[in-house]
């Protein structure tokens, strides 16, 4: 699985530790997600998506990310 976490996090000038604290995981977990070494639970994927939605879109209700925008499943996986 590929993710947009690193790109979005860097756009927000947020560290791995800061993102981890916002979603209740360690910096190492965020690093593993960014490098494709760990697949998140659905709850963690939702929490990360919500953090990015709040920080990027703020109050714009017509724009938002869905989980599939941030977590990209490789076609070869299935």
N, C-alpha and C positions, 0 to 999 in steps of 0.2 A: 504494500500500500504506500502510495506517495501522499504527501500532505503539503498544504500551503502555509503551515504554521510558521516556519522560519521566515518566509517572505513577509507575511502579515505582521509578525512580531517585530521584525526589523523596521518595517515601515512605521510602526508605532514607537520605535526606539525603546522597546521593552526587552528586558533581559529574560533569559530562560527561567531564572529564579523568580522574577516578578510574576510571570505567567503561571508558573507552578503554584505560587502562593495564592493566586486568584482562584485557581481551580482545585486546590487541595492536594497537589502532588509535589514531588521533588523536582529539582532542576534536572536530575538525571533522567527522570521519566520524560520530561519535555525533550531533552536531547535525544533519547531513544525514539520518540515519536517522529522528530524531525529527520532522523536518519533511517527511518523505515525498519527499525529493529524491534518495534513494539506496536501492536495493534491495540487501540484504546477500547475500553468498554463503551457501550452506547451512551452511558451516563457521562463519562469523561468527554467523549466527542461532543455531546450536547453542551456541556459546560464550557468547553473551549470555544465552540461556535457562539454561544451567548456572550462571552467576554468580548470577542471580536466585534460582534454586532453592536454592543453597547459602546465600545470605544471608537469604532469607525463611523457608524451611522447615527449614533446618539439618539435623537428623537424622530428621525425620518422613518416612519412606519412603512412607507411604500418600498423601501429598500432594505434588504437584509440578506445574510448568508443562510443557506441551509447546510446541513452536515456534509452533503455531497460536494459542496463548493470547496470545502477545506480538506476533506479526506477523500482522496481519489483512488478508487479500486483499480488495480491493474487488470486488464482484460485477460491476461494469461493466468490469472489466479483461478478462474473457474474453468 
